[in-house]
């Protein structure tokens, strides 16, 4: 197969992409915009897998005066030949290879406790110290500074030294290079998210605050800094008093085209690989995000789709983004959902919008404070998109919906699975007793409660309610559950057959209507159907002496239960 250029799946090193001639969508004008705006510290908040790490790698390659182990300067200019930044003007290109750079990735800090997470972060810091080991060979640093540097490098320093290590390293770099330092921090919030779900959030916040405050707030050796993550961080007080923090979120038009792929870039990519015929599928599945007013595609999903299509691994779109990171946020929403939240999830699944007040500084510590915080979190992490906004009483309100088919798949499948898991944790003994004792009223009340607290599809047929009821009955001990099998002159919906023949057996016949006024009529129709089609035949043949027959009718989030009046317990 003749493939013009390799397709970079999971490659986040800018140099590696250029060195190996991978297909690269040119985002180098991010350099120009950073230099134009001259913000001291810029925080970009974008969903996972939207090109943040690759952008940081590109910035490092461009700006860094990179020094080899022997002290010689590495010329990285070849990585920008024929790139857009080279046509932007000398006022921008003169910054190429000019500054010392600190690059710190926090994305691997996903450990189960604070001590191991701290060790992981300190290891990343040590790697950066090792990358700049040449500082120890020159005469620019005094011996006592070199000793302090070596203690951090050799893991012999205390926690306080690592908490201020970025500020110290930037000072050392300025002394050596005679230029202030650029600091690039990637996925700063991964350790915060992990710590929140693992139970040591407060300790991690304290460490990250010390690390970043010393590097970005009171650092005279700082040229500028770029930080990436999913959420802004002001409410964490990590940047207390940092007045020059420029937060660029998905609500902002500023820098919108530099993360994710815009339409012209996707068109060029599909054309390059001769798969422009897939444009509609690609748009339905992976488009739909709005950064400011700019329409953006999910870059991770696009490149995975293109590679699988080009190599004939698939001819259909797949949900690639759902497997890139944990879905703990969505799980948190589901497991705590009340009836109102359930209704809003159902509206989203039906393609509708919901309106919520947006808080740009929502943080992991705020997740459980209110349902609105959860919706905000889903928006800023890419599970929802804005389709409209209004300003009222000094607050921003967003109309939000599910962005595309790929994210709809996550809601449609993952959420249903988690609701089933939540259902299994409920005590259903009251329901089971009601069913086996002929208590139709209690049975009806229990089913209504579960319907209000479970996700359902308003356009679903009877099969949804069939599966719903089977799920509730899964914990009933001592009974075989059979469904949609032939008995008499038709197929019954659900039959419960006890292993102890002295216990009551049960027939459950289900109906669904669109109007509440039709429910009682259809309950009676269900009971009539049981009798006329002799659904009890299989139970009679087995010799069960007691058979309870129920007609159950569902209408949206409600139900009615009737029992055959001829049966008595």
Secondary structure by P-SEA (a helix, b strand, c coil): cccccccccccccaaaaaaaccccccccaaaaaaaaacccbbbbbbccccaaaaaaaaaaacccccccccccccccccccccccccccccccccccccbbbbbbbccccccccaaaaaaaaaaaaaaaaaaaccccccccccaaaaaaaaaaaacccccccccaaaaaaaaaaaaaacbbbbbbbcccaaaaaaaaaacaaaaaaaaaaaaaaaaccccccccbbbbbccccccccccccccccbbbbccccccccccccccaaaaaaaaaaaccccaaaaaaaccccccccccccccaaaaaaaaaaaaacccccccccccccccaaaaaaaaaaccaaaaaaaaaaaabbbbbbbbbcccccccccccaaaaaaaaaaacccccccccccccbbbbbcccccaaaaaaaacaaaaaaaaaaaaccaaaaaaaaaacaaaaaaaaaaaaaaabbbbccccaaaaaaaaaaaacccccbbbbcccccccccccbbbbbcccccccbbbbbbbbccccaaaaaaaaaaaaaaaaccaaaaaaacccbbbbbbbbbccccccccccccccc
